[in-house]
């Protein structure tokens, strides 16, 4: 059984917000309004501030007491085993990981269902 290295810590936190980043209050308010939706897509071209907006939303949610996990994906995460290890690392970093350990041989749909149940039962999770 092959073991995968945990995600580097740099993948588990957003880039630092610079002093020159401008809070996008209208967009943050819109995100707050849709936070209970099953899926929210943020789309725009490169350089339009998607990552900055998500980092600002993360700060706001943490300030409200929500549990927030961050995971920056890259090409290595295309492998299901690597993605699963990265996702678990992000959830552990945010103290949102389920109490059980992943079985490297478990069916992905069972693991996905377990993660969904664990997150749905979290006290405050976004």
N, C-alpha and C positions, 0 to 999 in steps of 0.2 A: 504494500500500500504506500503510495507516494504522498508525502506530506508537503504542504505548501507553506511558504514563509508568510507570516502575517504582513499585512499592508504596511508600508512605511508610514510613519507618523505624519509626513507631509501630505498624504492622501486623506487624512482624517480630520483636517481642519481647513477652513477656507483661507484664501490669501488674506493677509492683513489689510484692513481698510485704512487707506491713507488719510491724512488730514485734509486732503483736497477732494475726497469723495463727497458727493452731494447726495443727501438723503432724498429719495424719490417718494415723498410722502403719499402722493396720489396712488402710485403703484403699490406701496406697502399697505395702504388702506384696502386696496382691491384684493391683495393677497390675503389679508386678514379676513375679508368677507368670504373667501372661497376655501378657507383652510380645512373645512370638513368634507370637501369634495374628494372623490376617489382618485382623481387625477387632475393635475394642473400643469399645463404646458407653457413654458416660457420660451418663446422663439424670437430670434432677431439675428442679424448678421454679426460677424466678429467685431468686437470693439463697441458694441452698443450698451454694455453694462449689465449683462445677464448675471454674471458671477458676482459682481458688486451688489446687485439687487438681492440675490439670494443670501449673500453674506450679511447684508443689512437686515433682512427678514429673520435670519438665524439669530442675530443679536437681539432683535425685538422679541422673538419667541422665548429665548432663554431668559430674558428679563421678565417675561410673564410667567416663568416657572415651567415652561414646556420642555420636554425631552426632545432634543434635536440631534440627529446623526448627520454627518457630512461625509461624503465619499467622492473624491475626484477619480474618475475612471480614465483608463488609458488602454492602449491596444492589448496589453497583457491580460486585461480583464475579460477579453473575449472568451477565454477558456472557462467553462463553467466552474471548475474546481477553484480557479484563481479568483473568479468573481465571488464565489461563495465565501472564500476565506477573507476577501476584502470586505464584503458586506458584514460578516460576523465581527471583524475587527472594528468597523465603524460603529456598529451597534454596541459592542463592548465599551468602546471609548466614550460613548454617550450614556453608558449604563442602561442600555435598553435591550441588551442581548437576552434571549431566552435562557432559562436556567439549565437547559440540557446542552450536551455537546453534540456537534454535528458528527454524523457517521459518514466518512468519506465515500462509503458505498451506498448510502441511502438514495432513494429515488428523488430527483430534484423536485417533483411535484409535492412529495411528502414534506420535504424540508421547507418549501415555499409555504405550504399550509401551516406548518409549525411556526414559522416566523410571523405570518399574518396573525395567527391566534395570539402569539406572545405580544405583538405590538398593539393589537386591539385591546388587550387586557392591561396595557401599561397605564399608569395613573394619569399621566399627561404626556401625550406623544403627538408630534406633528412630523 
